[in-house]
Amino acid sequence: MTRITEQPSSHRHLETKSIEEITAAINGEDKLVAPAIEKALPQLNKLITAVVEKLKTGGRMFYLGAGSGGRLSVLDAIELPTTYGIPKGIINVILSGGIDRLADALEQMEDDESAGWLELEKAAISANDIVIGITASGTTPFVVGALTECRKQNISTGCIVSNPASPVAALADYPVEVITGPEFITGSTRMKSGTAQKMIFDIISTTTMIQLGRVEDNRMVNVMLINNKITDRAVKMLMEKASIADYEEAKKILLGQGSVKAAMDHLSAQK
């Protein structure tokens, strides 16, 4: 395979550059990310279709990764129960080194080929679930080992990688190869590769939640009322959807039902 992510940066002698030159160059590199994702949309669509099918039949999704990509997947997963009102445990993350050590960047743990599968076993992984391996290089042992075992156990897998024809992509049922090219800082895949991964997580989770009926029109009708800002937004959403003129009346109904969706269903049942 070609390790494009390890190829030398085309930007030389960075220590001699001004702030203006550096930021313009980084911004120029970042502009390459969205077109790279666009090329991979057919692959991504197949992966999302598989995820939706698993979740609709009671299965779970697991992000499994290391390094920057793995940590970014944690950020995606932890927001979904609040944003879309889904139960915890539907979208999960297996992170090398453990989520409880998220800020410690235990990069050495990604070299343990058995650790990922052991964590999946602890989570009672089964053929009802789907696992998405995350590795910019496409060679991380933590991910390779887990996807190898998943294949043996007939567990569906996908992956997000930044190099073509990688071992991880060869193992995955639904590979997504987003080739963003050499990094601005040679080998620093927290940059373009990380940006692509974050954008892809957004696409996967948002599209999946829409397909699962957690969004109506373009609104978060199942959002959890965890603070004043979100509650205020939900009250105004309910006022608009249910044609309620009085803010306090709408708020009372909302708080009594727990979400905009539940409040709308309650109001419909009363008609």
N, C-alpha and C positions, 0 to 999 in steps of 0.2 A: 504494500500500500504506500501511497504518497502522503507523508506527514506535512501537509500544507501549513498546519498550525505551528510547525517548528521552523519553517523557512524564514530566512532573514528578512527583517523589515526593509522596505524600500526607502525609509526615512533614515538618513545618516546624520551623525555628529549632532545628536539632539541636544547635547550639553552646550552647544554654541548658539542655540536658537533662542529667540525672544519668546515671551509669554504669548504674544499675538501670533507668532508663527506656529508655536506648538498647538495652541487651541484650534487654529484654523486647520491644521493638518489632522488632528484627531477628529474634528467634525467632518472633514472630508472622508476619512476612513469610515466613520459611522454611517455615512450616506450609502455605503455599499451593503448595509445589512438588510434593509427592507427588500431590495431586488433579489438578494440571495434567498430570502424566505419565500418570495413569490415563486421562484423556480421550484421550490420544494412543496408548494401547496398541494399538488396531487398526492404526494406521499403523506402529507400531514392530514389531508382529508380522510384517507383510508384509516389512519391511526385513530382519529377522532370517532369515526364511524364504529370502529371496534370497541372503543371506550364506552360510547353511549349504549351499545348493545349489551355490554357486560353490566353496566350500572342499572339498566332498565330491568334486567333479570335478577337483580339482587346482589350482583357482584361488587367488587371494590377495585379501585385503581391505586397502584403504588408507583410513585416516583422513586427511583433508586439511583443514587449518584454520589459523587465525590467532588471535592473542590468547589469552585465558584458556582458551577451549574447545580450541584446538589444543594448548596445553601440557598440559591435563588428559588429552587423548587419548594423549599420550606416556606419561604415568604408567600408563594402562591397558595399553597395548601392551607395555611393557617387562616387566611382571610375568607375562605369560601363558606364556612358555616355561618359567619356573621353576615356576609354580603347576600347569600342566597338562601339562608335558613335551612341548610341541609344538616343532617345529623353528623356528628363527628365520627370518623372511622370509615366514611365512604371514600374520601380522598386521603391518601396517606403518603408519608415520606420515609424511606429508609436511607439514612445518611451515614456515610463512612465516618466512624468516630462517634456517632450518636448525635441526635438532635439536641440533647442536653449539653453537648460540648460545641454548639454551633459557632460560638465566637472564638474558639480556640484554634481553628484551622489545622486540625490534625491530619495534614496531608499524607503522612506516612501510612495512615490506616487504609488508604486506597490500594495499597499493594497486597492486601490480604485477600486472596482469591476465594476463600471459603466464607468470609464474614458476612457478605451480602445475603447469601442463601440462608445462613444460620438465622439472620434477623427475619427473613421472610418466613422461615419455619416457625419462629416464635409468634409471628402474626397469624399463624394457621392459614398460610397461603393455600389456595386450591385452584382447580381448573375453572372455577367460577369467576376468578379475578383476572386482572391484566396488570403487567409490570412494564414500566417505561424506564429503560436505562438511560442515564444522562452522563455523557463523557465527551468532552470536546475532542480528545485525541481518538476516541473510538477503540482504545486499547486498555483502558484502566482495568486491572485485575479484579477489583471489587465488583465491577459491573459484568465483566466477561464471565466470571465464575457463577454469578447469580443467574444470568441469562442462560448459561449452559445447563444448569440444573433445572431451570424452568422448562426448557425444551424437553428434557428427559421426562418431566412430570406432566407434559401436555398443558402447560400454562401459557396463555397468550402473552406475547411480549412486543413492545415497540422500543424505539430508541431515538435519541436526538444526538447527533454527532456532527463534527465540523470538518472531518476528513473523508474523502471518498474511499469506498471499498475497504472499510475497516472490519476487524474481527467482530466487533459488537453489532455492526449492521448486518453482517453475514448470519449472526445468530438470531436476530430479531425477525418476528413475523411482519412487523410494520415499521421498517426503518425510515427515519427522516434524516436526510443528509443535507445540512445547510452549510454550504462552503463559502465562508466569508473571507478566505484568503489569509496571507500572513498578517500577524498583528503589528500594531504601531510600535510596541515594544516587543522585540522578538520573543515569541513563545508565551507572551502574557495573555492567555486565553480568557482572563477576566474582562478583557476589553470587547472586541467585536463578537467573539464567540459567546461571551456572557450576555451581551446586549441581545444577540439573536435568541439565546435561550430564554431570557426574560420575556421577549415578545412572543415566543412560541408558547410558553406557559400561559400567558394571557389568552392566546388564541384557543388553546386546548380547553382550559377551564371555562372560559366565557361561552364558547360554542357549546360545550357539553351541558352547562347549566341551562342555556336557552333550550336545547333539545330535550332536556328533562322537565321542561315546563316551569322552571324557576323564575322566568322573566315573562312579563306581559307587556306588549308593545315594546318600549325601550326602558321599562321601569323595574326596579328591584322590589317587586311586590312582596317578597318573602324576607326582606332584610330584617335582621334582629334589632330590636329597639334598645341598643346598648348605651346610648348617650343622648344628650339633649339635641345635638345637631341632627343626628339620624332620625330621632323621634319627630322633630320639627319637619324634616323633609318628608317623612312618612305621613304625617298629618295632612300636609298640603297635597300630597299625592292622593290621599283618600278623599279630600274635599273635591278635588278635580274629578276623580273617577266616579264618585258617588253623587256628585252635584250637591254637596253639603256646604251651605254658606257660612255656618257658624264654626269657627276654629275650635272652641272648647267642646262643642258637641262632637266634632269629628275626633278630637283627641280622646275623649271619654270612650267612644266606640272602639277606637284603635287600641287603646291600652287594655280594654276589656277583652279583646280578641287576640292580641299579641302580634299581629302583622296586618299589612294592608290586604293581602290575599284572604286571610281568615275573616277580616272585617267585611270585605266585599261579599264573601260567601254567606256570612251572617245576615247581611242586609238583603241579599237576594232571597234567602230562605224566609224572610219576614213578609215578602211581597205576596 
